[in-house]
C-alpha cells in the first residue's frame, strides 16, 4: 500500500495474477434408473452410499440402480448424481390424516416422495399435553425420526408444518399440512391412526416408457434431467437392461399322507415378486427398449463432448456372436461396452445368494478410482472389481479375444487375482479413438480449455492475446506431460501449440475469431505385452516388449 500526504489524483499499476489452467474433474458419474423412493426426474448429488440409501432407499427387486450406485462407491467413486425415473402420471404419494379427540381431521401427513415405500412407514403419535404431541416415524430397515413437543398452534416455535417441512432441517420421510388451524393436537383415539402407515402410494413403474428414461419433446425426464449437470463426466443407465420378472407361482400339489406340511403358495409368491402393498403385488416395469436407451446415452455424450457412456450387454446374451451383434448397434468414441454381468451378494435374498446385475456401476467406480489415484490418461483396465463375487459367464481366452477384437470389454475371473476388467476399448471404428483413456484424456483437455479460457471473450484480438493464449495452453499441456499424462521423450514430442498470424489471418480477426491449434500425443495402453525368452552363454534372458497399438 502506498502512503499519500498531498491531495490529488494518483495512478497505481497493479500487476494481475497470470492465468493458470487446472484439469477439470473426470471422476464424477451420473446414474439414471429405478429406485424405491426419492424425487422423480431430478438430479441429486451424492457423496456416499449412505446418502443414496437416505435419499433413494435400499435395494429393490424391480431395478438395478441401487446395486450400480453401491458398486460405484465400493469401487472407489466419490461423487455421483442420481436421477430416479418413473411415470409421473401414475406415481402417487402415500398419505394419511390424523384426528383430534373429537374425530376431526387435524393434520395430514404426506410421504416425502411417491412410491409404495410409504406403506412400510411406521407412524405413531403420543399425546404429551393438551396441545403437544410426539410424532415417531420408522422406515425399515433402520431409518427413524422422532419429532417431540410439536403443536398445531400456528405461530408457535414448534408448529408442526414449519418443523416437518423445513428444507434443511425437516423430515426426510414426510411433509405435513394443517387441515384445521388452531385445533388441538392429534390424540391416540380409536378413530385416529395411532399406529399405522401412509397408504395410497404407488411406484409408477407399470407405465414406464423409453421417454421416461431419456426425455421426450423437451420434457426433462431421465437423461434430460442429468444433462444440465456440468460436473458429470461418466454416464450409466443400469436399468436400461431388463429386470427378470418374478416367476409364475403354481398352486402346490395336494399334501401327501407322509408329508406334514406344504409350503404356503402366498409366501412363495411374495418372496419372488417383492412385498405386496395394500393386498396388491408390487409393480414391475415392462421390458425396456434397451438399445434405444443406450443410443440416447451415446447421443448425449457425443453432443456434450465431455461425457463418456458406460454400456451393458443384455444378460441373456451368452453366445459370443449375440454379444457382438449387440455391439454392432453402436459406433462411437464416447462410449464403451462391458460384458458379462456381475454377481453381488443380494440383501433381498434370505440366504445371501448372489444377484447378477449390469456391470456399468462397478466400471464407473473403477474409472473414478483410476482418475483420482493416477489420472484419466490411464485406462481403468486390469483393475480388481470390488463388491462382486462372480461373473455370469466364465469366458475362455478364445472368446475373450473375439470380444476384445470386436470392441467389447470383458470382465473375467482370474485364479488368485479375483474379478478384473480386461479391456479398455471404445465403440469407435477409428483406430485413433480406439481406447477409452485416449478419448477421455482428450475430452478432459477440451473441457479444461473450454472452461478456463472464457476470460478471453471480448478481449482485444491482438498479438498480445495470442501470446497469452499460447502461454496458457502451453503451460497446461506441459503440466500434463510432466505428470506422465502425455507421451513423448520431450515436451516437443508430447504436444504442440500454435497461436500466431498463421492461425489468425486478418479476415478471422476482423470477424472476432481467435484460433489456437494444438496437438497432443496420448499414452497408448500396452494392451498386448510380448515376452521374448532367449538363452545367452551365461543365463536365460527375458525381454518385455509393449505392443499397445497393434490391437
N, C-alpha and C positions, 0 to 999 in steps of 0.2 A: 504494500500500500504506500502511495505517495503522500507526503505532508505538504499542504499548501498554506501560505500565510498572506498572499496577496489576492484579493478578489479578482475574478476573471474567468475566462473560458479556457479549459485545458483539454488537450487531446492525448489520450493514452492508447498505446498499442498493446493489445492483448494477444499473445500467441495462442492460437487454437490447438487443441489436442488433435494429433493426427488420427485420421480414420483407421480403425482396426476392425478386421473381419474375423469372426469366430464361427466354427461349424455349427449348423443347426442340429438339433437332436433328431436322430433317426430311429430311436428305440420305442417310440410311443405307438401303441397299437389301437385300432378301432374294431369293435366287435358288434355284429348285428345278429339278433336271434330271439329265441323264445325263453321267457323267464316266468317264475312263479308270480312275481309281483313287481312293483316299481312303475315309474312313469312310462307312458306309452309314447314312442316315437320322439323321444328327447335324448340327446347325447349327455351322458352323465360321466364325469371324470372320477376315476377310482385309482387309489394307490395301494390297495391291498385286497386280499381275498376276503378279509373280514368286512371291508366296506361293501364288497359285492353282496355278501350274504345279508348285511344290514339293509341294503337298498333294494336288491332284486330277489332275495330269498335263497333257499337252498336248492339242491338238485331236484329235478322233476323228471318223470319218465317221458313226458311229451316233447322234450327238447334237449339239445346238446350244449346250450350256451354256458351253463354253469360249469360243466366239465371243461370246456375250452378255456374259460377265464381262469379256473383253478390251475389248469395246465400251464397257462401263460405265466402266472405268478410263481408257480413252483419251479419253472424252468429259468427263472431269473428276470422276468419282466418286472418293471417298477411302476409304470403308469399306463393306463388304458382308458379309453372312452367306450361306453356301452350304450347301445340303443335296443330297447325292448320292443318287439313287434307283436301286434295283434290286430284284429279287426275292431276299430274303434266304434263301429256301429253296434256291435253285439257284446263288447266287453262291458261289464257292469261292476259298479262299486257295491259291496255289501253294506247294509245299514240297519240300524235298529233305533227305536225310540225308548227312552227311559221315562218312567211315570213318577209322578209325585204321590203323596199319601192319599190323595183323592182320586187317583187313577187317571189324572190328566197328563198328556204328553208334555214334558218339560224340557227334555234335551234329546237331540238327535245326534247319534254317533254314526259317522260315515267312514268307511275304510279309506286309508290314505291313497290307495291306488286300486284299479279294477282287478278282479280276479276272484276265483273261488277260494283263495287262501284265507279270506276273511271269515269263512265258515269254520276254520280251525282256531280262530282267535278267541281266547277265553276272556270274557268280560265279567267283572264283578264290581258291585257297588256296596260300600259300607258307610252308613249314615253315622256321622260323628257329632252332629249338633243339628238344631232346627234348620239352619241354613248352610251347613257344611257337610261335606262328604269326601270320601276317598275313592278314587277310581283305579282299579288294578287291571292291567292288560297283560296277557301272556300268550305268546305265539310259539308253538313247538318248533324246534326242539328246546331252545334255551333263551329266547328273547323275551324280556319282561320290562314293563313300565309301571310305576306306581306314582299316582298324582294325588297328593294329600292336600287337605284343607281347601278344597275347591268350593266355590259358591256360585249361585245362579243370579246374584245381585250385580247388575251392570254397574260399572264404575268402581267396583271393589278391586283391590290388588290381585285377588285370586279368582277373578271372573273366569269361568271355565272356558268359553270360546277364546278369550285372549291368551290363556295359558296353553291350551292344546294346539291352537292354530298358528302360533308364532313360528315364523320361517326358520329361525335359528335355533331356538331352544325348545320348541314344541314337540308334540308327539310325532314319531315316525310311523305310527300304526293307524291312527285315527285323526279325523278332524271333527269339530263339534259345531252344532248350530242350536242356538237358544230358541226353542219353539214358543215360549211364552215368558218374556222378560219379567223378572220380579217374582216368579213363582218359587216356592220352597225347593230345597234340594231333593233330588230323586231319592226314594226310600226303598228299603228291602221289603216290598209288599208282594203278595202273590200275583198282583196284576202287572208288576214290572219285571224286566229281565234281570232278576237279582244275580243270576249266574247263567251266562249263555254266550252266544256268538253273534256275528253280524251276518245274517243270511242275505241271500239275493245276489251275491257276487258271481260273476261268470268271467271266464278267461278270454273269450273272443277268438278261439282257435279254430273252431269248425269252419268258419268262413274265411280263413286266411288265404290270401292270394299272392301272386307274384308282385302286384302293385304295392302290397303292404311291406314287402321286403326292399323294394327299390325305389318307391315313389311313383306317382302317376299324375301326369298333367300338371306338374308344379306342386303337387301335394308333398309336403316334407315328411315322408314316411321312410323308415328304414335307412337305407344307404343315403337317401337325400337328406335325412336329418344329420348324418355324420359328415356330409360334405363341407359345411361351413367351418368345421373344427380344423384350424390350420396346423395344429400340432401333430395330427395323425400322419404317420409315415408307413404303417403296416395295416392292411385291411383283411379281415377274415369273417366269413359268414358260415359258421359250422352248421346252422340249421337249414342251409341250402340242401343238405343231404336228408334223405327220407328217414324218419324215425320208424323203426319196426313197430307195426301195430300190435296191440295185445292179442294173444291167441284167443280163438273162439272156444269157450269152455262148454263142453258137452255135459249133460246130466250124468251123474255117476251111475254105475250099474247097481241093480238091487243088491243089498247085502247078502252074503252067503252065510249059511248056518255057522261056519267055522270062523267068521270074521266078526269081531266085537264092535267095530266102528268103521264107518265110511267117511272120508273127508267131506266136509261141508262144501258144496259147489259154490256158494256165495263167497266164502272165504277165499277159495282158489281164484275166482274171478276178480276179486278186489285186489289181490296181490299182483295179478297180471295187468290190470287196467289202471291201477292207481286208486287213491281213495275216492269213494263216492261222495258226492256233495248233494245235500237235500234229497237223498234217495236216488240220485241220477249218477250214472257213471261219468268219470272225468272226461272232459272234452279232449279230443285228439285232432291235430291238424291234418288236413288232406295231404297227399303226396305233393311235394313242391316241384315246381319247374326248375330243377337243379341247374340245367345248362343255361337257362335264361337268367337266373340269378347270378351265376358265376360270370356270365358275359357282361352283366351290369357292373360287377366288381372290376373287371378288366377295363371296361369303358371309363369308369370314374378315375381309375389310376392313370390311364393314358391321358385323359382330359386335364387332370390336375398336375400331371407330370412328376410330382414329388411323392407319390404314394406307390406302394408295391403290394399286390394282392397275393395272398397265400390260399391256394385252392385245394380241395379234397377230391379224391376219386370216390365214386359210389361204392358202398360196402359190398354189394353183391357181385362186383366185377372181379372174379377170381382168375379168369384166364388172361394171359398177357395180351392177347390180341384185343380183348374187350377194353382193357385199360388203355392201350394205345389208341383205340378207336375213340375213347372219350377225350384223350389228349388232343386228337386232331381237330376237335371243335374250336380250339383256341390257338391263336398265333399272336403273341405279344411279348415284348421285352419287359413289361411291367407286371408280370405275374409268374408264379411257379406252381407246379402241381406235385402233390405228395401222396404216396401210397405205401403201405396199406393203412387201415385203421389201427388204433392203439387200444389195448385193454387196460382199463383203470379199475381199481377197487371201487365197487359201487356202494355208496352209503345207503341206497334204496334197497339193496339186497339183504335179506335177513341173515344170510350166511357169508356175506362179504365177498361174493363171487365177482368176477370181472364183468364190466360192461364195455363193449367195444364202441369207440367214439371216433369222430373225424380228427385227424392229427393237426389241423391248422392252428389250434390254440397253443399246443405244445411247441410247434415250429416257430410261431410268432415269439414265444418266450425265449427260444434259443437264439433267434435273430437279435432280440433285445439284449440278452446277456453278452453275446459276442460283440455287439456295438459298444456296450458300456465298458467291457473289460479290455478289448483290443482295438476295435474300430470297425466302421462299416466296410472297410476295404477287405476284411477277412470274411470268407464265406462261412456261414453257420452250418458247416458240414463236419462229419466225423466227431460230432458232439454227443455226449451222453444225454439221452432223453429221460428226464425225471417225471415222476408222477404217473408212470405207466409200467406195467409188469410184463406185457406181452404184445405181440402183433397178431393181427387177424390171419395173415398168411406168411408162412416161412418161405422165403424166396431163395432159389438156387443162384449160383454165380452166373449161370447162363441166362436165367430170367432177369436178373439184375442188369446184366449187360444190355439186353434188348431194351429194357425200360430206360436205362440211362441214355442209350443212343437215341431213343425216341423222345427224350426230353421230359421224362418222368423221374422225379426224385424219390428214391426208395428209403424206407426205414427198415433196418434189419436187426435181428438179434444175433450178436456175435458171442460165441462161447468165452466166458470170462471177462467180457467187456460190456455186457449189457446191451440195451437198445441204443442204436445210434443212427443219425441221419447219414445217408451215404450218397448224397447227391446235392448239387448246387447249380442246377441249370434252370434257365428261364424257359418260357414257351416261345421264344423267338427263333425264326429260321435264319436270322442274320448271325454269322459267326462272331461278329464284333460285340454282340449283345447276348452271347450265349450263356454267360454266367451271372448268377444273382448278385454277387458282390460288385461286379463291374457296373451293372445298371444302377444299383443303389448308391454306389460311390459317386457316380456322375450326377445322379439326381440330387444328392446332398450338396455337391459343388454348385449346381444350378440354383437350388433353393437358397443356399447361403448368399450367393452373389445377388440373387433377386431381392433378398431381404435387406442386405447391408449396403447396397448401392443406391437405395431410393433417395438418399440425400442429394444425389447429383441432379435430380429432376429440377429443371428451371434454372440450373446454374449456367453461367455464360459458357457456350460451347466453344472453348478456346483450347490452345495448346496446353495451357496450364491445367485445364480439366482433363485432357488426355493423359498428361503426365501423372496426374493424381490417380486416375483410373488404373493406369499401368502399374503404379507403385502399389496400390491397394490390392489388386488382383495378384500381382507377382508375390507380394508378401504372404498372402493367404496360401497360394499354391506351394510356396517354399516351406511354409509351416507344415503342410500336409506331407511333403516329400521328406522332411526331416523326421517326421513321426513314422515313416515307413508306409504311408498310405498311397504313395505313388512309386512306380518302378523307375529304374534308371540309376546308373553309377554316379551321375552328376545331375545338378539341377537342370542343365541344358537338355539332358536326355529325358528328364522326367516331365517337363512342361515347357510350354512356350506361350508368350503373351505379346500381342501386337496391337497397339493403340496409338496411331500417328496419322500423318497426312495420307498415307496409303489406304488406310481403312476408313478414313473420314474425308472424302473428297468435298469440295466446296458445295456441290449440289445437295449432299446429305446434310452438311452442317447448316445450310440455308433452310432446310426442311425441319431442323430441330432434332436430327438423329445423331446419336453417338454410337459408334460401333467399336467393340473391342473383341479381337479374335484370340482365342486361347485353345491350346491343345494339351491333353494330359495323357500319360501312359499309366493305365491302371495295372495293378499287380494281377497277373493271371494265376489262378489256383493250380497247384500241382495235382491235377486230377489223376494222372497216371504216373506213378513213380517206378522206374525200371532199375533194378539192382543187377549189375553185371558182376558175376563172380568169376575170378580167374586165379591162376596159380603162378606165383613167381618162384624164383630159386629158393627163397627163404620162408615164404609164408603164403597163406591163402588171402587174397585181397578182394574186398567188396567195395565197389564204387557205386554210389547212388546217383541217379540222373533223373531230374524232374522233366516231365514232358506234359506240362499243363495245357498247352494249346493244341495238342494233337488229338483232342477228343472228337 
